[in-house]
């Protein structure tokens, strides 16, 4: 029974370590297509109480892989510098232009398993279909699909790749 009393504290500490390691955000602000200058972005990071600022591009779309088509989310991130909501490479390598990382949870939580080397067909905002190669798998505490929360497949790509699909100039 003493162990039962220790479990909540142990779980809290373990979760705190995960939040810190993944640099989980406290506040998320959605925009449509916000083009920030480097000076404006830097100023956001120097506001009182702000420890880090991240600006990503996300794209809700339709993907087809393995004979299945379904809704998915593609996150365009600066894979070299992730001050907020870090993703972690599980296998393979970081994507080059025209490539994506598939989230490691896509097969179990979103029922869309893809492997390294597979091809994913993505619907662009202009209606054109673009084929992207899977260069590896990754996972992220804030973005990975989960049966309890999110069952949409998730992919990660460079910001340039996602902008080529969306037509965005800024962040959203």
SULBEL-V948324 format. One record per residue. D_FIRST is the distance of its C-alpha to the first C-alpha in Angstrom with 2 decimals. Layout:
d_first
D_FIRST
D_FIRST
This chain:
d_first
0.00
3.81
5.31
5.14
6.85
9.11
10.36
12.83
14.38
14.81
16.36
18.57
19.84
20.56
22.42
24.30
25.47
26.70
28.52
30.14
31.16
32.67
34.26
33.21
35.60
34.90
38.10
40.26
43.86
45.80
49.55
52.35
54.28
53.94
56.07
54.98
57.11
55.46
56.11
54.42
51.37
51.23
51.55
48.49
46.46
47.71
46.79
44.62
40.90
41.55
39.96
41.29
43.40
43.76
46.43
46.26
48.34
46.71
48.54
47.48
49.73
50.26
49.77
50.87
49.49
49.57
51.64
49.24
49.92
47.31
46.38
44.82
44.24
45.83
44.75
47.47
45.96
47.18
45.26
46.27
44.93
41.91
40.94
38.80
36.96
37.37
37.61
36.97
39.27
37.54
40.68
44.44
46.14
46.61
49.13
52.79
54.94
54.86
51.52
47.93
44.42
42.51
38.89
36.63
34.94
38.27
38.18
34.75
34.37
38.06
39.65
42.27
41.81
44.31
44.75
46.52
50.24
49.93
52.01
50.89
53.55
52.98
54.93
56.36
57.02
60.70
59.95
60.73
58.47
57.38
55.86
53.20
51.95
48.25
47.99
44.25
40.79
38.55
35.46
34.63
31.58
33.88
36.29
34.86
34.87
31.66
31.49
29.45
31.85
35.10
36.75
40.03
40.95
41.09
43.56
44.30
47.80
49.87
50.96
54.54
53.71
51.97
54.82
57.30
55.58
55.25
58.30
56.22
57.49
54.56
50.85
49.06
